[in-house]
Amino acid sequence: MPEIDWDQLLLYALELGLAAAAGGLVGMQRAFRGKSAGLRTHILICVGSAVFMQVSRELSPTGTAFADPGRIAAQVVTGVGFLGAGTIIRSGFTVAGLTSAATIWTVSGLGLAAGAELWSILAVGTLVSLATLELLSWRLFFGNRSTRAYYFEFVGEAAMDDLFADLRGRGAQVSMVGFRRKQDAGLGVEVMIRWPEHKLAGLEEEVVKNDQVLRISPAKKR
């Protein structure tokens, strides 16, 4: 039976413990926000990445002829990318899960830092990740915005350009989804508009007063 190196064992436990703490802090924030990828998911990804880094170091110890401690750890970046992609869901006009995918990818990097004994990178990376998730948000800069899908019918392209230019000039984000020519030379357009909720609430009432707009109605989700 091989002799146990208790000092090395303690070091590995410390690395995995710090990885669990870093992943847990990010996971707690996601769980608090009600996201599907929460505490346990982020801890396991972070710890798993640290284990891969430890294995990679052991298989390629410094000073050997083929020393390359990053050869296994490098595959974590690709592998976790596929895992994160599984959290992205598209429903109609809405895409959800992008931030969760990004946090999964980020905590894998934190785990690699823990497994490589890069304590400063681990600490700063964890703090920056938490600050980004908790302090920075679209609401902080743009207020409480919502996205709605609308169907418009215009008398012509000039009327469409004028209305959308006016909305963009007032801070709305207008994204065209599709359009079709009508037999009466009119133009039917589907768009997504991102704007503060109180402004979207009065959009239809405002637009119907424009004689260049023949129709406005909520668009059906595809």
Kinemage of the C-alpha trace (Angstrom):
@kinemage 1
@onewidth
@group {chain A} dominant
@subgroup {mainchain}
@vectorlist {calphas} color= white
{ca met a 1} P 0.000 0.000 0.000
{ca pro a 2} L 1.527 3.317 -1.046
{ca glu a 3} L 2.364 5.793 1.681
{ca ile a 4} L -0.094 8.674 1.982
{ca asp a 5} L 1.358 12.131 1.545
{ca trp a 6} L -0.762 13.972 4.097
{ca asp a 7} L 0.631 17.382 3.159
{ca gln a 8} L -0.320 16.850 -0.497
{ca leu a 9} L -3.711 15.516 0.516
{ca leu a 10} L -4.344 18.596 2.640
{ca leu a 11} L -3.344 20.839 -0.266
{ca tyr a 12} L -5.780 19.086 -2.595
{ca ala a 13} L -8.540 19.407 -0.004
{ca leu a 14} L -7.792 23.116 0.339
{ca glu a 15} L -7.923 23.622 -3.427
{ca leu a 16} L -11.215 21.769 -3.773
{ca gly a 17} L -12.661 23.563 -0.753
{ca leu a 18} L -11.823 26.949 -2.223
{ca ala a 19} L -13.267 25.857 -5.567
{ca ala a 20} L -16.483 24.808 -3.815
{ca ala a 21} L -16.618 28.150 -2.006
{ca ala a 22} L -16.121 30.160 -5.206
{ca gly a 23} L -18.675 28.131 -7.141
{ca gly a 24} L -21.045 28.246 -4.179
{ca leu a 25} L -20.937 32.030 -3.940
{ca val a 26} L -21.807 32.415 -7.614
{ca gly a 27} L -24.397 29.626 -7.364
{ca met a 28} L -26.050 31.250 -4.362
{ca gln a 29} L -26.503 34.458 -6.318
{ca arg a 30} L -28.086 32.553 -9.224
{ca ala a 31} L -30.318 30.538 -6.885
{ca phe a 32} L -31.399 33.726 -5.094
{ca arg a 33} L -32.447 35.137 -8.474
{ca gly a 34} L -34.497 32.016 -9.161
{ca lys a 35} L -32.328 30.613 -11.967
{ca ser a 36} L -32.398 26.935 -12.888
{ca ala a 37} L -28.594 26.546 -12.694
{ca gly a 38} L -28.135 27.268 -9.008
{ca leu a 39} L -25.991 26.392 -6.003
{ca arg a 40} L -25.240 22.690 -6.515
{ca thr a 41} L -24.687 23.043 -10.252
{ca his a 42} L -22.100 25.791 -9.893
{ca ile a 43} L -20.316 24.050 -7.012
{ca leu a 44} L -20.006 20.795 -8.940
{ca ile a 45} L -18.774 22.525 -12.091
{ca cys a 46} L -16.186 24.520 -10.159
{ca val a 47} L -14.994 21.514 -8.142
{ca gly a 48} L -14.952 19.302 -11.229
{ca ser a 49} L -12.802 21.803 -13.094
{ca ala a 50} L -10.398 21.920 -10.142
{ca val a 51} L -10.179 18.105 -10.134
{ca phe a 52} L -9.338 18.075 -13.841
{ca met a 53} L -6.607 20.624 -13.197
{ca gln a 54} L -5.212 18.521 -10.344
{ca val a 55} L -5.219 15.367 -12.478
{ca ser a 56} L -3.551 17.252 -15.302
{ca arg a 57} L -0.813 18.459 -12.947
{ca glu a 58} L -0.219 14.956 -11.611
{ca leu a 59} L 0.005 13.391 -15.079
{ca ser a 60} L 2.383 16.093 -16.304
{ca pro a 61} L 4.550 17.071 -13.317
{ca thr a 62} L 6.864 20.036 -13.701
{ca gly a 63} L 10.363 19.060 -14.751
{ca thr a 64} L 9.411 15.966 -16.760
{ca ala a 65} L 10.172 15.622 -20.460
{ca phe a 66} L 6.566 16.066 -21.485
{ca ala a 67} L 5.439 18.594 -18.889
{ca asp a 68} L 2.157 20.134 -20.047
{ca pro a 69} L -0.191 20.574 -17.098
{ca gly a 70} L -2.737 22.288 -19.313
{ca arg a 71} L -3.376 19.448 -21.738
{ca ile a 72} L -6.352 17.999 -19.832
{ca ala a 73} L -7.497 21.255 -18.270
{ca ala a 74} L -7.731 22.841 -21.719
{ca gln a 75} L -10.534 20.463 -22.622
{ca val a 76} L -12.638 21.856 -19.775
{ca val a 77} L -13.155 25.063 -21.730
{ca thr a 78} L -14.671 23.181 -24.660
{ca gly a 79} L -16.605 20.688 -22.568
{ca val a 80} L -18.186 23.279 -20.318
{ca gly a 81} L -19.107 25.308 -23.390
{ca phe a 82} L -21.429 22.491 -24.489
{ca leu a 83} L -22.838 22.230 -20.975
{ca gly a 84} L -23.572 25.950 -20.879
{ca ala a 85} L -25.218 25.831 -24.301
{ca gly a 86} L -27.773 23.423 -22.851
{ca thr a 87} L -29.064 26.136 -20.517
{ca ile a 88} L -29.949 28.486 -23.400
{ca ile a 89} L -33.622 28.271 -24.332
{ca arg a 90} L -35.433 30.097 -27.136
{ca ser a 91} L -39.174 30.566 -26.759
{ca gly a 92} L -40.852 32.620 -29.448
{ca phe a 93} L -39.122 35.963 -29.518
{ca thr a 94} L -37.385 35.440 -26.177
{ca val a 95} L -33.973 33.908 -25.526
{ca ala a 96} L -33.310 32.867 -21.928
{ca gly a 97} L -30.353 31.329 -20.162
{ca leu a 98} L -27.499 33.333 -21.667
{ca thr a 99} L -26.302 34.620 -18.311
{ca ser a 100} L -26.564 31.169 -16.741
{ca ala a 101} L -24.446 29.758 -19.564
{ca ala a 102} L -21.887 32.500 -18.975
{ca thr a 103} L -21.717 31.833 -15.229
{ca ile a 104} L -21.222 28.103 -15.836
{ca trp a 105} L -18.312 28.896 -18.148
{ca thr a 106} L -16.901 31.397 -15.650
{ca val a 107} L -16.981 29.109 -12.602
{ca ser a 108} L -15.179 26.446 -14.610
{ca gly a 109} L -12.372 28.981 -15.022
{ca leu a 110} L -12.438 29.653 -11.294
{ca gly a 111} L -12.131 25.930 -10.672
{ca leu a 112} L -9.103 25.723 -12.948
{ca ala a 113} L -7.523 28.598 -11.034
{ca ala a 114} L -8.140 26.791 -7.738
{ca gly a 115} L -6.671 23.549 -9.060
{ca ala a 116} L -3.595 25.408 -10.320
{ca glu a 117} L -3.054 27.169 -6.974
{ca leu a 118} L -3.596 30.573 -8.578
{ca trp a 119} L -5.175 32.047 -5.470
{ca ser a 120} L -5.147 35.696 -6.569
{ca ile a 121} L -6.906 34.896 -9.844
{ca leu a 122} L -9.448 32.790 -7.958
{ca ala a 123} L -10.213 35.527 -5.433
{ca val a 124} L -10.377 38.410 -7.900
{ca gly a 125} L -12.325 36.348 -10.455
{ca thr a 126} L -14.925 35.418 -7.853
{ca leu a 127} L -15.358 39.007 -6.683
{ca val a 128} L -15.609 40.379 -10.222
{ca ser a 129} L -18.154 37.695 -11.162
{ca leu a 130} L -20.350 38.477 -8.161
{ca ala a 131} L -20.085 42.214 -8.754
{ca thr a 132} L -21.070 41.759 -12.400
{ca leu a 133} L -24.077 39.613 -11.553
{ca glu a 134} L -25.351 41.582 -8.578
{ca leu a 135} L -24.369 45.201 -9.177
{ca leu a 136} L -24.597 45.490 -12.943
{ca ser a 137} L -27.927 44.964 -14.658
{ca trp a 138} L -29.960 46.375 -17.492
{ca arg a 139} L -32.296 47.930 -14.967
{ca leu a 140} L -29.448 49.878 -13.429
{ca phe a 141} L -28.706 51.632 -16.714
{ca phe a 142} L -31.943 51.450 -18.692
{ca gly a 143} L -34.676 51.118 -16.071
{ca asn a 144} L -37.308 48.396 -15.969
{ca arg a 145} L -37.470 47.436 -19.635
{ca ser a 146} L -39.649 44.863 -21.321
{ca thr a 147} L -39.711 43.379 -24.805
{ca arg a 148} L -42.931 42.985 -26.755
{ca ala a 149} L -43.672 41.753 -30.265
{ca tyr a 150} L -45.970 43.816 -32.509
{ca tyr a 151} L -47.455 43.588 -35.949
{ca phe a 152} L -47.734 46.862 -37.896
{ca glu a 153} L -49.340 47.731 -41.205
{ca phe a 154} L -48.087 50.911 -42.876
{ca val a 155} L -49.163 52.781 -45.971
{ca gly a 156} L -45.571 52.530 -47.226
{ca glu a 157} L -41.909 52.209 -46.339
{ca ala a 158} L -41.495 55.919 -45.638
{ca ala a 159} L -44.147 55.754 -42.901
{ca met a 160} L -42.430 52.721 -41.360
{ca asp a 161} L -39.016 54.417 -41.396
{ca asp a 162} L -40.402 57.587 -39.821
{ca leu a 163} L -42.152 55.773 -36.962
{ca phe a 164} L -39.240 53.476 -36.118
{ca ala a 165} L -36.767 56.356 -36.299
{ca asp a 166} L -38.943 58.300 -33.876
{ca leu a 167} L -39.133 55.367 -31.442
{ca arg a 168} L -35.376 54.799 -31.602
{ca gly a 169} L -34.789 58.491 -31.042
{ca arg a 170} L -36.811 58.217 -27.827
{ca gly a 171} L -34.712 55.324 -26.550
{ca ala a 172} L -36.604 52.267 -27.800
{ca gln a 173} L -34.810 49.271 -29.275
{ca val a 174} L -36.646 48.205 -32.431
{ca ser a 175} L -35.712 44.919 -34.128
{ca met a 176} L -37.450 43.828 -37.323
{ca val a 177} L -38.492 40.174 -37.431
{ca gly a 178} L -40.229 39.985 -40.817
{ca phe a 179} L -42.294 41.891 -43.345
{ca arg a 180} L -44.521 41.316 -46.354
{ca arg a 181} L -45.972 43.430 -49.128
{ca lys a 182} L -49.742 43.725 -49.237
{ca gln a 183} L -51.852 43.812 -52.374
{ca asp a 184} L -52.978 47.376 -51.664
{ca ala a 185} L -49.310 48.518 -51.714
{ca gly a 186} L -49.225 48.587 -47.937
{ca leu a 187} L -46.525 47.001 -45.839
{ca gly a 188} L -46.964 44.493 -42.993
{ca val a 189} L -44.114 44.326 -40.488
{ca glu a 190} L -43.389 42.225 -37.394
{ca val a 191} L -41.021 43.827 -34.895
{ca met a 192} L -39.753 43.406 -31.347
{ca ile a 193} L -39.666 46.596 -29.279
{ca arg a 194} L -37.689 46.889 -26.049
{ca trp a 195} L -38.711 49.886 -23.972
{ca pro a 196} L -39.695 50.771 -20.392
{ca glu a 197} L -42.938 49.043 -19.456
{ca his a 198} L -44.894 52.252 -18.852
{ca lys a 199} L -44.038 53.495 -22.356
{ca leu a 200} L -44.959 50.208 -24.010
{ca ala a 201} L -48.308 50.313 -22.211
{ca gly a 202} L -49.304 53.440 -24.114
{ca leu a 203} L -47.684 52.608 -27.453
{ca glu a 204} L -50.749 51.216 -29.209
{ca glu a 205} L -52.918 54.143 -28.156
{ca glu a 206} L -50.262 56.543 -29.390
{ca val a 207} L -49.664 54.821 -32.726
{ca val a 208} L -53.329 54.550 -33.757
{ca lys a 209} L -53.404 58.358 -33.940
{ca asn a 210} L -50.864 58.207 -36.768
{ca asp a 211} L -52.776 58.155 -40.068
{ca gln a 212} L -49.788 56.519 -41.776
{ca val a 213} L -50.213 53.410 -39.610
{ca leu a 214} L -53.089 51.243 -40.745
{ca arg a 215} L -52.883 48.718 -37.933
{ca ile a 216} L -50.975 47.780 -34.784
{ca ser a 217} L -51.545 44.623 -32.764
{ca pro a 218} L -49.569 42.197 -30.587
{ca ala a 219} L -47.736 39.704 -32.801
{ca lys a 220} L -48.162 35.986 -32.350
{ca lys a 221} L -45.160 34.097 -31.001
{ca arg a 222} L -43.507 31.816 -33.536
